[in-house]
Amino acid sequence: MKLAAHYNKASIIISVSVLLISAVVYYLTINYIVRQQFDSDLSEEVAEVIEYINLNHRLPKPIEFDEDLTTFTKTNLTNFDTKFFDAPYVNPKEKKKEPGRAVSALVKVNGDNYIVTIVVSREGTEYLVQIISTITLILTAILLVVLIVTNRYVLNGLWQPFYHLLDQVKWFSADTNKIATVETRVDEFSDLSDAVYKMSLRVTADYQGLKAFTENASHEMMTPLAIITSKLDMLIQDEQLGAEQFAQITDIYSAASRLSRLNQSLLLLVKIDNNLLHDTEKLDIKSIVLQKSQQFQEMLQNKNIELNLVLEPLEVNASKYLMDVLVNNVFSNAIRHNKNSGSIKIRLSENKLIIQNTGDITPLQQDAIFERFYKGRTSDGTGLGLAIIKNICTLYHFAIKYEYANEIHYFTIAF
């Protein structure tokens, strides 16, 4: 959920809660005020009855007190606290019951005690309270609608510079595009835009420096390595070399070749990490696997490894060079880490490439096999083959996993 949506949700929940609580408090307050007003009026009515009795020394007739319902009940009580309560009011004209408010008090007439009860109608006031409550609810609903519309359109408009900047960050590449500053009246977004712009300049400068260093270092390393390898080739072909010198030169040649492979692998990892290979096209994985199976025939025969291929057509959009490297490393890893007279089975179906091979009877470390320079117990490679496979899969959002069961190693790539 977006930040604006979180803000709108919290704002609406808080506003609705406050409005509902306020409406309830407002309603109870109005009822309390009305009730107090009724009690005050009823107290005046009781005072008028007492004043009438003191002047006339008799009980008044009900008709002498407007439309209030007044009753007198003779009692033996000498002490009675005046009390106010709700009671039904029977309209004498319409002969119907209405909500009412009543008071009971003790009065004395010629030595006799009476409890006077006066009931007045609350219908008019109830109607007024209903009107006020309805108006309050309508205003609350209008305020809520205005709040939702404001949050959706006005606040979303304020967030547009942030979203524009976020889109630039998502698609930022130090090699192909730059981040432009965003014009906005919000100080925080303006500061964020300036900070991201300056950061992109530093990242681009660092990237260009790293790219130049990598290319130059690789070129400068390959040149002397090529010279060393060439000279070693000439020395190996010299018939005057003794057995000891030949063995030493062979070791040097092997080390130089390994250093050359290491340099090429590290350079390839840099290119993959920085997405410097853009030759994307539709590729037939089946044909690449078949081609590699022919290229590795000699290595397979040297270790007497049985190769079983079960291939179905599968096309993916990727760099031809990187797919060639991926399949090449898959074959190389399965052969080099296999045992003599072992087996390799490669299955290509739907969207998966599954490689299973015999080899070491102990499983590899699940959390480390795709790390750079990780090697098995019997490995003599650079330790970058699986790391390159993993980085290529990450670049194209392929899923790769390793499993071990029944002394068989499984590598599964889901395209």
N, C-alpha and C positions, 0 to 999 in steps of 0.2 A: 504494500500500500504506500502511495506517495506521501511525502511530508504534508503537502497541502490537504490531502484527504484526511490524514491523521488530525491536522489542525481543525478542519471543518467538522470532523466527527466530535472532537472534544469540545469545540466551541458550541455546537448545536446541543449536545447533551447537557453541558453546563447551563446554557441559556434556557433550554426547556425546563430543566430542574428548578432554576431560580424563578422562572415565570410561574410554574405550577405552585411552588411553595409560596410565592408572593400572592398568587390568586387565592390560595386557601387562607393565608393570613389576612388578606384584604377582606374576604368574605366573612371570616370569623369576627374581624374588627367591626365591620358594618353591623353584623348581627348584635354584637355586644353593645354598640352605641345605640342602636334602635331599642334594644331591650332596656337599657338604662333610661332612655327617654320615656318608654312606656311606664316603667316603674315610677319615674318622677311625676308623670301625669296622674297615675293612679294614686300616688300619695296626696296630690292636690285634691283628687276626688274625695278621698277619705276625709281630708281636712274640711271640705265643703259640707260633707254629711254631718260631721261633728258640729260645725258652726250652725247648720240648720237646726239640729236637735237642741243646741243651747239656746237658740232664739225662739223656737216654737214649742219646745218641750214635748215633741212627738216625733214619731218616725216619718220620714218623707215617703210620699208615694213614688213608685218607680217612674211614673210619667214625668215627674218633676226633675229628672236628671238625664235629659237628652235621650240618646239611644243606648246608653250604657245599661247593661243588665245588672240591677242592684237587688240583692236579696238580704233579708234580715232573719237570723235564726237565734231564738232565745236560748240562753245558756246559763249554767250555774258557775261557769268559770269566772274568776275574778282577775286572773292574770293571763294574758294571751299576747304572744309576740306577733307583731304584724309580719305577714309573709307574702311573698310574690311568687306566682307560679303560672305555668301555661295551662289554659283550659279552653274547651270548645266554646265558641260564641254562636248562639242561635239568632240569626237575623230576624227581627220581629216582622219585617215587611215581606221578605222573600221566603221566610220560613225554612231556611237552610243553615247548615252548620258551617262555620268558618273558623280558621285558627284565631285564637284569642289569647289575651294576657289578663290575669286576674290578681286581685289583692284581697286578703282577709284581715280584718282588724276588729278590735273589741270596742264597742260603744255603750254608753249608759243612758237609759231613758227612764226618768222618774223612778230611780232606784233599781230598775231592772237592767240586766246585762244582755247585750245582743252581739252576735258576730255578724258584721256586715261584709258581704262579698260582692265585689264589683268586677265585672268582666267587660273588657272592651275588645273590639275587633282589631286583628292585625292584618286583615286581607290587603288593605291598601299598601301598607308598609312591605308586606311580603312581595307584592307585585313590583314595588319599587326596587327591592333588593334583587329580584330576578332580572329586572331590566339592567341594573348596574352590573350584575354578574355576567349577563349576556354580552354587554358592551365590553367588559373586561376581557372575556374569552375571545371576542372578535379582534380586539386590539392585540391580544397576545398572539393569535394566529397570524395577523398581518405582520406583526413584528418578527415572528419566526420566519415567514416567507421572505421578508426583506433581508433577514440575516442570511438565509440560505442562498438567495440570489447574489447578495453581496460577496459572500465567501466564494461562491462558484465562479463569478465573472470578474469582480474587482480584484480579489486576492489572487486568483489564478493569473490575472494580467500582471500583477506585481511579481509573480514567480517566473514569468516568461524569460527574463534575462538569465536566470539560474539554469533553466532547462536548456536554453540555447548554449550556454557554456558547457553544460554537462554533455550535450551531444558532441561538441567539439572535442572534449576530453575522451569520449568513447572511441571516436574515429581518429584520434591523434596518432600520427606516425612520424617519428623523427626523420624518416627518409623521404616521405611523400608530401605531407601537409603540415601546416603550422596552426597555432591557436591564435585567434584574433581577440582583441579586447572587446568587451560588451558594453555598450552605452546604456546606463541605467541611472535613475535618480536615487536608488537605494544604496546607501553608503557601504553596507556590508557586502552586497553583491559587487559593487565597484571595487572594493578592496580584494575580494576573492578573484575577480577577473584579472586584476593587475598581478596578483600573486601567481595565478596559474600561467599567465602569459610569460612572466619572468622565469618561472620554472621550466616552461616548454623551451625557452631559449637556452637554458643551461643544459637540459636533456639533449637538445639537438646538437649543441656544441660538443658535449661529451660523446654523443653517438658518433658524430663525424670524426672526432679524434680517435675513438676506439676503432672505427672502421678503417681509417687510414693506417693506424698502427698495425692492425691485424693483417691488412693486405700487404703492407710493406714488410712486416716481419715474416709473413709466409713466403713472400717472394725472395727476400734475402736469405731465408733458410733453405729454400728449395734449390737455389743456385749452387751453394757449396755442397749440398747433399748430392746433387746431380753430378758434380765434378768428382766427389769422393767415390760415388758408385761407379762412375765411368773408369776412373783410375783402378779401382779394385777389380773391375771386369778384366782390364788389361793384365793386371798382376796375376789373376787366377789362371789366365790363359798362358802364362809364361811356363814353359816346360822345365826350366831350370830350378823352379821352386822345390824346396824340400818338403817333406810331409808335415813337419812342424810349422814351417812358415805358411804352408797352404791352409792348415787348420786355423792359424791365427788370423789370416786374411779372411777366411770364410766367416769367422766370428765377427770380425769388423764389418764385413759386408752385410751380415744378418742384422747387426745393430743399426747400421746406417739405413737399411730398408725399413726396419721397425720405426726408427725416428722419422723417416719420410711418411710412413703411414699415419703415425701419431700426429704429425703436423697437418696432414690433409684432413684427418678426422676432426681435429680441433677447429680448423678453419670451416669445415662443413657445419659443425655445431653452432658456430658464431652466425653463419648465414641463416641457419634454420631459426635460431633464437630471435634474430632480427628480421625475419621474413624477407630476405633479400632475393629469393628465387620466385619469380612471378610468371614463369612459363606454364601456366595452368592450361590443361587440355583434357579431353575425355580419353581415358586410357582403358585398354582391355587387360585386366589383371591376369587372366588366364594365359594370354600369349606371353606376358612377361615371365610368369612362372615356368612355362615350357622352355622359353629361351634360356633362363638361368639353369634349368635342369640339364640342358645340353652343355653349358659352359662348365658345370661342376662335375661332369662325367669322370674326368681323370681323377679328381680327389675322391670321388665315391669308389672308384675301382681300387685306388691305392689302399683304402681301409676296408674294402670288400663290404660296403654298406648297401643294403637293399633299399631302393627308392620306390615308393608306391604313391602314385598321383591319382587323385579323384577330383577332377576339375569340372566346374560348371561355368558358363560365361558370366562375367561380372565386370561392369564398367564403373569407374569413379572419375571425378574431376580433380586432378592434382598435377603436380609437376612431374614430367616424365623422368627427369633426372633423380628426383627424390624417391619416386616409386621404384626406380631401378636400384637405388641404394638400399631401400627398405627390403626388397625381395632378396637382393644380394646378401645382405647381412643376415637375413633369416636362414638362407641356405648355408652360409659360412658358419654361423653359430651352431646349427644342427649337425654339421659335419665335424667341425673341430672339437666339439665337446661330446662327440659320439665315441663309441667303442669299436674296436675291430670286429667285423662281421655283425655289426649292428643293423638297425633299420631306421628309416625315416618315412613317415607318412604325411602327405600334404593334402588337405581337403579344402576345396574352394566351393562354397555353396551359398546361395542367396546373398547375404552381405557379410559373410565371415570367411576368414582365412585361418585354418587351424593347422599348426605344425606340431607333430608329435614325434619324438625321437628317443631312442635308448641312450644311455650314457651313465653318468655317475649314479650310483645306487642311493645316494642321499639327495634330498630336495635342496634347491637353492633357497637363499634367504628372500622371502617375499618382499620385505620392506627395503631391500638394498639392491636387487638385481638390475634395476634400471638406473641406478646411480652411476655417475661417471667414475671410471677406473675401478669399478667393482669386478673382481675376478673370482672364478671358481678355484677349487683346489688344484686342478690340473691345467688351468688356462695359461696359455703363453701369448695371448693377444694383448692389445692395448687397453682393454677394459672399457672401450667406448662404443662397441658394436650395439649392445642393447640400449645404451643411452641415446644413440642416434635414432634407433627404431622408435623409442619412446617419444623423443622430441618431434619426429615426423608425425607420429600419431596425434600428439598434442596440437601441432600446427593445423592439422586438417580435422580435428575433433573426432579422430578415431579412438575407439576404446581398445586397450590391450591389457591382457591379464595372463598370469602364469599359474599353472597348476601342476601337481605331481601326484601320480597314482600308479600303483603296480609297476614301479621302476620305470615309468614312462614320464618324460617331461612334455608338458603341453603349453604351447603359446597360442593364444587366440586373439586375432585382430578383427574387431567388428567395424566395418566401414560405415 
